[in-house]
Amino acid sequence: NSKQQQDLYDKLREYELRRRLAYSAKLDTISLYWKSYRDLLSASLKETSRAHRVVLGTSHAYFLYAEAMQAIHEDTFLDEKGNVITNKKQKEKVASLRKKTDSANKNDKKPQKLSTPQPSSEAKDAVSVVKEIREAQNDLASRFHESSKNMEEEIASAI
């Protein structure tokens, strides 16, 4: 009887050892799987966060570029010394001064006499080119502003 119990005990022990080895391998595999899954999720979160910052940064840069191009179009980007105007009140002041100067120049024009030479076609072309450049800057400003808005609303919100 004692021998039967010992044999049964040995078989049970052997069975338990094999079961532990099998489950130990499964546990190692599952552990490795979840560690890899956790690392993948962590990397994905970091990458998503980075992508979000890239989109928001690009959107902000587009917005700043749009504002600068609009200021160039309005002739309020640089002061008289060629320095960039960053203060909104200063921009408004420069804009009102330049509008006053422009309107004063238009009012001061006297009817031309026959002996006064007409502006050359080169001068007219130069004015036309400047006008075209300013209009292109205004176009760029509106498109970059629109792009900035779309990036924040559609792309950044989705990330």
Number of C-alpha atoms within 10 A of each C-alpha: 6 7 8 9 10 11 12 12 12 12 12 12 12 12 12 12 12 12 12 13 12 12 12 12 12 12 13 12 12 12 12 12 12 12 12 12 12 12 12 12 12 12 12 12 12 12 12 13 13 12 15 18 14 13 19 18 14 16 24 17 15 21 21 16 17 24 19 21 23 22 19 17 20 17 16 24 20 16 13 8 6 8 9 13 16 12 9 10 10 13 20 12 13 19 17 13 12 15 14 12 12 11 11 11 10 10 9 8 8 7 7 9 8 7 6 8 8 10 8 9 9 9 11 11 11 12 12 12 12 12 13 12 14 18 15 14 20 21 16 18 24 17 15 21 22 15 17 23 16 13 19 18 12 10 15 16 11 9 11
